[in-house]
Amino acid sequence: MKVVVIDAQGGRIGRQLVAEIKKSGLAAELVAVGTNSAATAAMLAAGADAAATGENAVAVACRTADFILGPVGIAIADSMLGEITPRMAAAVGQSAAQRILIPFDNCGNVIVGASLLPVSKRIRAAAELLLEAAGKDAAHGQ
């Protein structure tokens, strides 16, 4: 099973996601993909098994991912202060992977209810959803 975590800017959300997933003990290849080297380095430092940077890395990783996690902006072209290119957003959206996206109200995108939980609880909820979904996939022989 391949889990891809995508993040931009400083990689703070991705770093926390990678750490939470690693802490869970999930038996999966955990690949970090940053839109820039700072984001990639932050996720790699948190324990990702492999890492890559840039638009093509996002496109390639999304092709073979079973799960894609990150802030909701990874699926919206030109979001995250312009770091998410249309090609990146399309790769995330067109992937056959299950997407687990963390809501944030920024960059002109307002997601109703997103402000109800602190960021740490959103990240923990995303990791728990991954564990639940991965358990179902493992039970079905995928």
C-alpha positions in Angstrom: 0.0 0.0 0.0 1.3 3.4 -0.9 0.3 6.6 1.0 1.3 9.9 -0.5 1.4 13.1 1.6 1.5 16.3 -0.4 2.1 19.8 1.0 3.4 23.2 0.0 4.9 26.3 1.6 6.9 25.2 4.7 5.4 21.7 4.9 4.0 22.1 8.4 0.8 20.3 7.8 2.5 17.5 5.8 5.2 17.1 8.5 2.5 16.7 11.2 0.6 14.2 9.0 3.7 12.1 8.3 4.5 12.0 12.0 1.0 11.0 13.0 0.9 8.3 10.3 4.3 6.9 11.3 3.2 7.0 15.0 0.2 4.8 14.1 2.4 2.0 12.9 0.5 1.6 9.6 2.3 -0.9 7.3 2.6 1.2 4.2 5.1 3.0 2.0 4.8 6.6 3.1 5.9 9.0 0.3 6.2 12.8 0.9 5.9 15.1 -2.1 6.5 18.8 -1.6 5.8 21.6 -4.0 9.1 23.0 -2.9 12.3 21.7 -1.1 11.3 23.2 2.3 8.0 21.3 2.3 9.7 18.1 1.2 12.5 18.4 3.8 10.0 18.9 6.6 8.1 15.8 5.7 11.2 13.7 5.2 12.5 14.8 8.6 9.2 13.6 10.1 9.9 10.1 8.9 8.7 9.7 5.3 10.1 6.6 3.6 10.8 8.5 0.4 10.4 12.0 -0.9 10.4 14.1 -4.0 9.8 17.7 -5.0 7.9 19.5 -7.7 5.1 19.4 -10.2 6.2 16.2 -12.0 6.8 14.5 -8.7 3.2 15.2 -7.7 1.9 13.9 -11.0 4.0 10.7 -10.9 3.2 9.9 -7.2 -0.5 10.4 -7.7 -0.6 7.7 -10.5 0.5 4.9 -8.1 -1.0 6.1 -4.8 -3.6 4.2 -2.9 -4.2 7.1 -0.6 -3.4 10.8 -1.0 -3.4 13.1 2.1 -2.8 16.8 2.5 -4.5 20.1 2.9 -7.6 20.6 0.7 -5.7 23.1 -1.3 -3.7 20.3 -3.1 -6.8 19.7 -5.1 -7.5 23.3 -6.1 -5.4 24.9 -8.9 -3.5 28.0 -8.0 -4.2 27.6 -4.2 -1.7 27.7 -1.4 -0.4 31.1 -2.6 0.0 29.8 -6.2 2.2 26.8 -5.3 -0.4 24.3 -6.6 -0.3 24.3 -10.3 -3.3 23.2 -12.4 -1.4 20.1 -13.4 -0.8 19.2 -9.7 -4.5 19.8 -8.8 -5.6 17.7 -11.8 -3.2 14.8 -10.8 -4.7 14.8 -7.3 -8.3 15.0 -8.6 -7.8 12.4 -11.3 -6.0 9.9 -9.2 -7.7 6.6 -8.5 -6.4 6.9 -4.9 -8.7 7.7 -2.0 -8.1 11.3 -1.1 -8.2 12.4 2.6 -8.1 16.2 2.6 -7.8 18.4 5.6 -10.0 21.5 5.4 -8.6 25.0 5.8 -10.2 28.4 5.2 -7.5 30.2 3.3 -6.4 31.3 -0.1 -10.0 32.3 -1.0 -11.5 28.9 -0.3 -14.0 28.8 2.6 -15.0 25.3 3.8 -18.0 25.4 6.1 -17.2 23.8 9.4 -13.5 23.8 9.0 -12.9 26.3 11.8 -14.7 24.1 14.3 -11.6 21.9 15.1 -8.1 22.9 16.0 -5.5 22.0 13.3 -4.0 19.2 15.5 -7.4 17.5 15.8 -8.0 17.8 12.0 -4.6 16.1 11.4 -5.3 13.3 13.9 -8.8 12.8 12.3 -7.2 12.5 8.9 -4.7 9.9 10.1 -7.5 7.9 11.9 -9.5 8.0 8.7 -6.5 6.6 6.8 -6.1 3.8 9.3 -9.8 2.9 9.0 -9.8 3.0 5.2 -6.5 1.1 5.0 -7.9 -1.5 7.3 -10.9 -2.0 5.0 -8.7 -2.2 2.0 -6.5 -4.8 3.7 -9.5 -6.8 4.6 -10.6 -6.9 1.0 -7.2 -8.0 -0.3 -6.3 -4.8 -2.0 
